[in-house]
């Protein structure tokens, strides 16, 4: 979903008085879960988890990237 639409929905949920409080809280929680994460924060964590879970694969990818870099690609 478009981040701008999510922001509009979130703002409307926060100000809508006709919505029961329990429903509003649940919908706001869903909107927050749907909002995109900051990739600059999550990327290093995801990469570290990948390296820990698959050390042979990441070593192979590192060697491949280095070889391609040495070839000028």
C-alpha positions as CSV (number, residue, x, y, z in Angstrom):
1,X,0.0,0.0,0.0
2,X,1.1,3.5,-0.7
3,X,2.8,5.1,2.3
4,X,0.9,8.3,1.8
5,X,-2.4,6.4,1.9
6,X,-1.3,4.7,5.1
7,X,-0.5,8.0,6.7
8,X,-3.9,9.4,5.7
9,X,-5.6,6.3,7.1
10,X,-3.6,6.5,10.3
11,X,-4.5,10.2,10.8
12,X,-8.2,9.5,10.2
13,X,-8.2,6.6,12.6
14,X,-6.6,8.7,15.3
15,X,-9.2,11.5,15.0
16,X,-12.4,9.5,14.2
17,X,-14.8,9.7,17.2
18,X,-17.4,7.3,15.8
19,X,-15.2,4.3,16.0
20,X,-15.2,2.2,19.2
21,X,-11.9,2.4,21.1
22,X,-11.1,-1.3,20.7
23,X,-11.7,-1.3,17.0
24,X,-9.6,1.9,16.6
25,X,-6.7,0.3,18.5
26,X,-6.8,-2.8,16.4
27,X,-7.0,-0.9,13.1
28,X,-4.1,1.4,14.2
29,X,-2.0,-1.7,15.1
30,X,-2.7,-3.1,11.7
31,X,-1.8,0.1,9.9
32,X,1.5,0.4,11.9
33,X,2.4,-3.2,11.0
34,X,1.7,-2.4,7.3
35,X,3.9,0.8,7.3
36,X,7.2,0.3,5.6
37,X,10.2,-0.1,7.8
38,X,13.3,2.0,7.6
39,X,15.5,-0.1,5.3
40,X,18.8,1.5,6.5
41,X,18.1,0.1,10.0
42,X,16.8,-3.3,9.1
43,X,19.3,-4.1,6.3
44,X,22.4,-4.6,8.4
45,X,20.5,-6.8,10.9
46,X,19.1,-8.9,8.1
47,X,22.5,-9.3,6.5
48,X,24.1,-10.4,9.8
49,X,21.3,-12.9,10.3
50,X,21.9,-14.3,6.8
51,X,25.6,-14.6,7.4
52,X,25.0,-16.4,10.7
53,X,22.5,-18.8,9.2
54,X,24.3,-19.5,6.0
55,X,28.1,-18.9,6.4
56,X,29.1,-21.0,3.4
57,X,26.7,-19.2,1.1
58,X,27.8,-15.8,2.2
59,X,31.5,-16.8,1.8
60,X,30.7,-17.9,-1.8
61,X,28.9,-14.7,-2.6
62,X,31.8,-12.6,-1.2
63,X,34.3,-14.5,-3.3
64,X,32.1,-14.2,-6.4
65,X,31.7,-10.4,-5.8
66,X,35.4,-10.0,-5.3
67,X,36.2,-11.9,-8.5
68,X,33.8,-9.9,-10.5
69,X,35.2,-6.7,-9.0
70,X,38.7,-7.8,-9.9
71,X,37.5,-8.3,-13.5
72,X,36.1,-4.8,-13.6
73,X,32.5,-5.8,-13.6
